[in-house]
Amino acid sequence: MATIHVDVVSAEASIFSGEAKFVALPGEAGELGIYPRHTPLITRIKAGSVRIEKEDGTEEFVFVAGGILEVQPHCVTVLSDTAVRGKDLDDEKANAAKAAAEDALKNAKSEIDMAKATSELAIMAAQIAALRKFRQKK
């Protein structure tokens, strides 16, 4: 079966690098599904989970807090400031960060504070949703 090379990279490290049969992730305009020999594409991605179906049929989940996707016929590259392997997601930390973002939104004194808190809240909600998806697949 044909495969496509996938790299998921955060600002700190390479999170995943390997061959895959299929990749699904949250594009800015909706969910994207990528198979080998996909048409070249560059787009922004939203916060959410990247699902990578590996050669052996197992799946790898990675949470990304938005970023850029580049697709070439034989290579997919996901660049994100923040990317966390599904197995490394922490439910307690995510819920605490979501609560902190909700408090920051309630106490926002300017439009900039409000925008930052809203963005952080959206990212944490996406991380919690990704965590639930990861746990369902286990």
N, C-alpha and C positions, 0 to 999 in steps of 0.2 A: 504494500500500500504506500502511496506517496505521502511524504511528510513535509513539513515546513519548519525552519529553524525559528525558535522564539527566544527573544531576550527581553526580560523585564528588569529595568534598572531604576534604582532610586538615587537620590543625591548622595547617599552614603555607600551603597554597595550594589552588586549584581544580585538580584533576588532569585531569578530563574534564568537558566540558559540550557536549551535542549531542543530535541525534535518533538514535533506534535502532529497529530492528525487534524486537529481542529482547535480554534481559539475563539472564545466569546467574551465580549467586554462592552461596557456602557459608553457608546459614542455620544457626542454632544447632541445629535439629532435622533438618537435611539440606539437600541442594542445592535451590535455588529457581530457577525459570524464570519470567520475567516478560514478558508480551506487552502491547501497547497495550490499554487498557481493563481492566486487571487490577483485581481487587477491592482496595479500600484495605487496607493492612497496615502495621504497625510491628512490627519484630522485631530482635533482636540477630543479628549475623553473626559467624562465626568467621574466623580467619585463613585466607587463601587467595586465589584469583584471581577477579576479576570479569571476565566475558567479555561484551563489548558488541558485538553485531552491528549495524553501522551501516547507514544507508539504502542506501548503495552496495554492500552485501554484504561489505565488508571488516570485519575484527574488530579491536577494541582490547582489550588485556589490561591490567588494573591489579591489583597485589598490594595487599591490605589486611590489616592486622594486627588484624582484628576491628573491631567498631563497631556502628553502628545503620543499619537500612534503613527508609526510609519509602516506601511505594508509594501513589500516587494514580492514578486512571484514565488521566491523561495525563502523569504525572511520576514519576520514580524518583529518590530522593536517597539516596546512600550517604555516611555520615559516619564517618570513621575517624581515629584519632590519627595513624596512619602509613599512607600510601598512596603507591605507587611505580608509575609506568608500566612496563609489561613491558619496553619497550626500554631503560629505565634501570636495570634490575636487574643487579647485578654478581655473577657467580658466585663469584669469589675472596672478595669481602667477605662474602657470605652463608655460605660454607663456613667462613671464619675466625670469624665471629660464632657459628656453630653449635658449633665446637670450643671457643670461649670459654665458651659456655653449658654444654657438657658438663663442662668443667673446673670451672666454678662449682658445678655439681650435685654433682660428686665431693667438692668441698671445703666444701660447705655445713655450717655449724656450728649452724644453728637451722632450725626449721620455716619461718620466714619466708624465709630464704636459699634453702631448698630449693624453696619455692613460686615465688619469683622466677625461679630458674634453670630450673625446669620449664616455666614460662610462656614464658620467652625461648627455650628449646629448641623448644617447640611452634611458636612464631612463625617461627623460623628454618627449621625443617623444612617448614613451609607455604610459606615464601618460596622455598625450593629447589625444591619441587614446582611452584610457580607458574612459576618460571624454566624448568623443563623443559617445561611445557605451552606456554609462549610460544615456546620454541625449536622445538618440534615443529611448530607452526603456521606458522613462517616458511618 
